[in-house]
Amino acid sequence: MITSDRMAAVDANAAALGVPRKQLMESSGNAVAREVRELADPGATVELLCGRGNNGGDAFVAARFLSAYDVTVRLLGRPESIRTEIARENWEALGAAGVPTESVADAADLALDDPDVIVDAMLGTGVAGALREPERTAARLANETDAAVVAVDVPSGIDADTGEPTGEGSGDEVRVEADRVVTFHDEKPGLAALDAAVTVADIGIPAAAERFTGPGDLLGIARDPTSHKGENGEVLVIGGGPYTGAPSLSARSALRTGADLVRVACPETVARTVQGYSADLIVRGLPGDRVGPAHVDRALELAAGNDVVVLGPGLGGGDGTREFVRRFLSRYGGRAVVDADALRVVPDVDTDAELICTPHQGELVGMGGETADDPDERAALVRSFADEVGHTLLVKGATDVVTDGDAVRLNRTGNPGMTVGGTGDVLAGAVGALAAVTDPFEAAAAGTYVNGLAGDAAAADLGNGLVATDLIDRLPEAMRDE
């Protein structure tokens, strides 16, 4: 099964792989027409109730495949308000082909002509709230007929993920009572709850659109135009001591990936150096020259004011550092990205925190996991280990593996120039920023995708002479990938 949000991401990823949405719409419409042909003989009357989005576009296509039927296409709204270019093109194709069409802007003008089949293509997945006019009246009229009703992807007024009415609790829960549903690529979770026959149509989306990260993984991460400072994430980086560049790279990366505020907790002996990398950072000094057990209380206090902690960049090794990580995680219940020397502690610590661990393959083995040269074999091993430790893993390599022990996604962005030091710190910061606004698995998948895109953009300009700061400069553009 696939949720509506993930289906939208897969659609976008398929387009990036060279399978355009227009081609998918053609396949979807053909599948709807096949369902109608199974229900009714040639010459039967078919009325298609169409919205102004791609769900309606699927029905516009279906009408062209029903030339042997008495077809009428009713657009609920004005043609100029059709929302997507591909749906608009298919609407115009109906006119050029002489298919009978009607646009209905006012619900009072809507009437059905006692059809044999009704195609409900008013609203697709991802729609919330009770049906509005004229869709509300159209749903009522469809339900009152004796026609067989075929819904496109999901019956209008039904939540594809839950099977519940989209207006549930409003006292206004009108929805289409479909006899059949033609859904695409994979079944949506809510369809099993309906009293309708469900057909899952293969419309040609390649498996890679689900298996690999792509621009669809960035959907839903865009900044709300009405948001205020802090609502797009506050991140605390805990690191530094023997190294000063690493925590700065992570912190600056988090800012460039969209976090509103980024703080760095580091030993006071290096605090001024870390601050010198960027005036945009808020630096909090911890007594001494290394982070150790004595700093746990202060670190927890700082972490409480942030959405996500990035733990590990530049901490270095040593018993004191490892003990700090162990005590911090055992008492911390929030969300954290764990990187570098902090990783070895994770398998042995009992924590309520949601962790995203970002090891390279050598660090994975140091944690107790296994790896393999073949990406699919490696993915299976990493998935098993993630299930064992109970956290999300992002294992870096030529092909990155992201898994929470259940779902698995691979990432192919990036290049050999990114073996340079510091790029892992940039990745940890990017994932930290995204983990402030989405769940750990999605944050890890999107983070490694944009980090690799930024690296690819840097390599295009600089070849293998890129450095970690080159990625940071290109993260904002990578976040706008389409």
Buried (B, 14 or more C-beta within 10 A) or exposed (E): EBBBBBBBBBBBBBBBBEBEBBBBBBBBBBBBBBBBBEBBEEEBBBBBBBBBBBBBBBBBBBBBBBEEBBBBBBBBBEEEEBEBEBBBBBBEBBEEEEBEBEBBBEBEEBEBEEBBBBBBBBBBBBBEEBBEEBBBBBBBBBBEBEBBBBBBBBBBBBBBBEBBBBBBEEEEBBBBBBBBBBBBBBBBBBBEEBEBEBBBBEBBBBEBBBBBBBBBBBBEBEEEEEEEEBBBBBBBBBBBBBBBBBBBBBBBBBBBBBBBBBBBBBBEBBBEBBBEBBEEBEBBBBEBEBBBBEBBEBBBEBBEEBBBBBBBBBBBEBEBBBBBBBBBBBBBEBBBBBBBBBBBBBBEBEBEBBBBBBBBBEBBEBBEBBBEEEBEEBBBBBBEBBBEBEBBBBBBBEBBBBBBBEBBBBBBBBBEBBEBEBBBBBBBBBBBBBBBBBBBBBBBBBBBBBBBBBBBBBBEEEEEEBBBBBBBEBBBEBBEBE
